[in-house]
Every structure is written in C-alpha cells, then in structure tokens.
Amino acid sequence: MGISKVVLAVDFTNTTDKVIEYGLGIVEKLGAQVCFLHVVSDFEGYDMMLVHPSFTVLAADMKEKAENRLASLVEDHPGSCGAVEIGDAAEKIVEYSAKEGADMIIIGTHGAKGLERIILGSTAERVIKQASCPVLTFNPLK
C-alpha cells in the first residue's frame, strides 16, 4: 500500500515557504498528489468576554484572503488541490484528510514551549494523536 495523496497543511506564516518546499520534496519522491489545506480560526473556545460579533466578519475576511493565496498555490503546482476551512486547525486537518482519503499529512511545527504551548497547545501534536494516517512533522525553524 503506497502513499498516493498527501495533505500539506499551510498556515501562511513566515515559515510557510519552507514547509511547502519540504512537503513538495517529499510528495515528489513519493509520486503522490498534494492537497494544500489552510485553516482559519473561528475563535471558538476563546474566553467569551474577548469574542465579539465582529470576529465572524474577521474570520470571513481571513478566509477570503486565504482562498486567494491558496488558489495561487494550487495554480503554481499543477495536479494539486486545496481548500480553506474555518474552525479548529487540528480538527479540520484531520477531518479534511479523512474526507480526501489522504495517505499522509505533512505539517510544520513551530516549536512552541512553556506558556505559549500551554495556552495555545500544539496543533501538530493534536493532529498526530487524532489522524488515522501517518503524520510527518517538520520544524521549519531548524
């Protein structure tokens, strides 16, 4: 059983290009199709005193901008596919990967430590624990 479809999670931060370059190198060696996925936070689970109705507008605006960036990414890589989801990043990555029948997920890590990790958690760690397929992590900061 080979790997024919890989979901490559992209967050459009300053390390995204490194994650894409690394992920595409793996995908090419495997001869697989790549599906790019970006998840926009829906701000659920945050302290309700901080959440304002304008966050819905903000999330929609962020989704539109991410869809434009993702469309360019898919256009630059013929044979690829992609999607932008709104919600919890780890949950959406796992759900999308299952829906697409992915054989592998590639996700960058950011090496959060201490309080940042306690507060934000590790998306990559949660994906590893929840995914039904292998997950390859890459630290673009190293």
SVG drawing of the C-alpha trace seen along z (x, -y; Angstrom):
<svg xmlns="http://www.w3.org/2000/svg" viewBox="-22 -44 40 46">
<polyline fill="none" stroke="black" stroke-width="0.4" points="0.0,0.0 1.7,-3.2 1.1,-6.8 -0.8,-8.4 -2.4,-11.5 -0.8,-13.9 -2.4,-16.7 0.1,-19.6 -1.1,-21.9 -0.1,-25.5 -0.6,-28.4 0.6,-31.3 3.1,-32.5 6.7,-33.5 7.8,-29.8 5.2,-28.6 7.5,-28.7 9.9,-26.3 7.1,-23.9 5.8,-23.9 9.3,-23.3 10.0,-20.5 6.5,-19.0 6.6,-19.1 10.0,-17.4 8.5,-14.5 5.4,-14.4 7.5,-14.4 9.7,-11.5 6.5,-9.5 4.9,-10.3 1.8,-11.4 -0.8,-14.1 -0.7,-17.0 -3.7,-18.8 -2.9,-22.0 -5.1,-22.9 -5.3,-26.2 -7.5,-26.6 -8.8,-29.9 -9.6,-30.1 -13.2,-30.6 -12.2,-31.9 -14.4,-29.4 -13.1,-28.2 -11.6,-31.6 -12.8,-33.4 -16.3,-34.6 -15.5,-38.0 -13.0,-38.5 -15.2,-37.2 -17.1,-39.9 -19.6,-39.5 -17.0,-41.2 -14.9,-38.1 -17.3,-36.4 -16.6,-39.2 -12.9,-38.9 -12.9,-35.1 -14.8,-35.6 -12.3,-38.2 -9.3,-36.0 -10.9,-33.1 -11.3,-35.1 -7.7,-36.2 -6.5,-32.7 -8.6,-31.4 -6.8,-33.8 -3.4,-32.7 -4.3,-29.1 -5.7,-29.4 -2.3,-30.8 -0.5,-28.0 -2.7,-25.4 -2.2,-27.2 1.6,-27.1 1.5,-23.4 -0.4,-21.6 -2.2,-18.4 -2.6,-19.7 -5.8,-20.6 -6.6,-22.7 -9.1,-24.0 -9.6,-26.6 -11.6,-25.6 -12.8,-27.6 -12.6,-26.1 -10.1,-24.4 -6.9,-23.7 -6.2,-20.2 -9.8,-19.1 -10.2,-20.5 -6.9,-19.0 -7.9,-15.5 -11.4,-15.8 -10.2,-17.1 -7.6,-14.4 -10.1,-11.7 -12.6,-13.2 -9.9,-13.4 -8.7,-9.8 -5.2,-11.1 -2.5,-8.6 -0.3,-11.1 -0.4,-14.5 2.6,-16.9 2.5,-19.7 5.0,-22.2 5.8,-22.7 6.7,-26.0 8.5,-24.6 6.3,-26.4 7.5,-26.0 6.4,-26.9 3.5,-29.1 2.8,-29.6 2.4,-25.8 0.2,-25.5 -2.1,-28.3 -2.2,-27.5 -1.5,-23.8 0.3,-22.1 -1.7,-21.7 0.8,-19.2 0.7,-17.1 -3.1,-17.0 -3.1,-16.0 -0.7,-13.2 -2.9,-11.9 -6.2,-12.2 -5.2,-11.3 -5.9,-7.9 -3.0,-8.1 0.7,-8.8 1.7,-12.4 5.1,-13.8 6.1,-16.9 8.8,-19.4 10.3,-22.2 10.9,-25.0 12.9,-27.0 15.7,-24.4"/>
</svg>
